[in-house]
Amino acid sequence: MSFAAYLASTRQTAETEKEVLDLLHEKAAQSGALDKIEIRAARASMQIIIENAIGKARRILKHYNCPLVPSRARDALVIMYDTGLLSDEMYQSLMAAVGFRNAMIHDYMNFDENVLLGILRNKKYQDIHDFLIEEPNYSAVQLKRVESYTV
């Protein structure tokens, strides 16, 4: 799949999942809670957009010839931040999202649904969506940093 086609697919997935999350945001705001199926839908949509963001970060690094394309999500975000491809705010939001995803996946028996409800109520998924729909538009300096990135 070409880079342009990949980005288009990423944007489409982001829009679809944001639509679901916005509906659940409204439901949580109106009733103060979600039922089991809605919680499951929220978890699935959050996982999808977070993993989509991780994939986009890796794909950007690969596309712009980064010598290190990490397998760990956090490392991909660190490289993007170190090279100036992510703002401080976006970096913090995406790192928090990856931590949340890890808690959902790896500590599912102790997962606190109130954290998920807080994310929905405060639309904390908006930054992830923004990253996913953003068209990469980097300067020559930023791209040179990516191409010459070392640990």
C-alpha positions in Angstrom: 0.0 0.0 0.0 1.4 3.4 -0.9 2.0 6.0 1.8 -0.8 8.2 0.5 -3.2 5.3 0.5 -2.1 4.3 4.0 -2.7 7.9 5.3 -6.2 7.9 3.7 -7.0 4.6 5.4 -5.7 6.0 8.7 -7.9 9.0 8.4 -11.0 6.9 7.5 -10.5 4.7 10.5 -10.0 7.7 12.7 -13.2 9.3 11.5 -15.2 6.0 12.0 -13.9 5.4 15.6 -14.3 9.1 16.5 -18.0 8.9 15.5 -18.5 5.9 17.8 -16.6 7.7 20.6 -18.6 10.9 20.2 -21.8 8.9 20.5 -20.6 7.3 23.6 -19.4 10.7 24.9 -22.9 12.0 24.5 -24.4 9.0 26.2 -22.0 9.2 29.1 -22.7 12.9 29.5 -26.5 12.4 29.5 -26.7 9.3 31.7 -23.5 9.5 33.7 -22.8 5.8 32.8 -22.6 3.3 30.0 -23.8 -0.2 29.9 -21.5 -3.2 29.4 -21.9 -3.3 25.6 -21.2 0.5 25.4 -18.1 0.1 27.7 -16.9 -2.7 25.4 -17.5 -0.5 22.3 -15.6 2.4 23.9 -12.7 0.1 24.8 -12.6 -1.3 21.3 -12.7 2.1 19.6 -10.0 3.5 21.9 -7.8 0.5 21.2 -8.3 0.9 17.5 -7.5 4.6 17.3 -4.5 4.2 19.6 -3.1 1.3 17.7 -3.8 3.3 14.5 -1.7 6.2 15.9 1.1 3.8 16.8 1.1 2.4 13.3 1.0 5.8 11.7 4.0 6.9 13.8 6.0 3.9 12.7 5.0 4.3 9.1 6.0 8.0 9.1 9.4 7.1 10.4 9.8 4.3 7.8 8.6 6.5 4.9 11.0 9.3 5.8 14.0 6.9 6.0 14.6 6.8 9.7 17.4 4.3 10.3 15.6 3.1 13.5 12.0 2.0 13.1 11.2 0.7 16.5 8.9 -2.1 17.4 7.8 -0.5 20.7 5.2 2.1 20.4 6.7 4.5 23.0 10.0 4.4 21.1 8.4 5.5 17.8 6.8 8.5 19.6 10.1 9.4 21.3 11.8 9.5 17.9 9.1 11.6 16.4 9.3 13.9 19.4 13.1 14.1 19.4 13.2 14.9 15.7 10.5 17.7 16.1 7.7 15.8 14.3 5.5 16.0 17.4 4.8 19.0 19.6 5.1 18.7 23.4 1.4 18.6 23.8 0.8 15.9 21.2 3.7 13.9 22.5 2.3 13.9 26.0 -1.2 13.0 24.7 0.0 10.1 22.6 2.3 8.8 25.3 -0.7 8.8 27.8 -2.8 7.1 25.2 -0.2 4.3 24.8 -0.1 3.9 28.5 -3.9 3.6 28.6 -3.9 1.1 25.8 -1.3 -1.0 27.7 -3.5 -0.9 30.8 -6.5 -2.0 28.8 -4.7 -4.9 27.1 -2.2 -6.1 29.7 -4.0 -5.4 32.9 -7.6 -6.1 31.8 -8.6 -7.9 34.9 -7.9 -4.8 37.0 -9.0 -2.2 34.4 -10.7 0.8 35.9 -13.8 1.7 33.7 -14.0 5.0 35.5 -10.7 6.0 33.7 -12.4 5.2 30.4 -15.5 7.2 31.3 -13.3 10.1 32.2 -11.6 9.9 28.8 -15.0 9.9 27.1 -16.5 12.7 29.2 -13.5 14.9 28.6 -13.0 13.9 24.9 -9.3 13.0 25.6 -9.4 10.9 22.4 -9.6 14.2 20.3 -5.8 14.6 20.2 -5.3 11.0 18.9 -7.9 11.7 16.3 -6.2 15.0 15.3 -2.9 13.2 14.9 -4.5 10.6 12.7 -6.2 13.0 10.4 -3.2 15.3 10.1 -1.4 15.2 6.8 2.4 15.0 7.4 3.9 18.3 6.5 7.5 18.4 7.8 10.3 20.8 7.1 13.6 19.8 5.4 15.3 20.2 8.8 12.9 17.8 10.5 13.2 15.3 7.7 17.0 15.5 7.9 16.8 14.8 11.7 14.7 11.7 10.9 17.1 10.4 8.3 20.1 10.9 10.7 18.5 9.8 13.9 20.6 7.8 16.3 20.0 6.8 19.9 
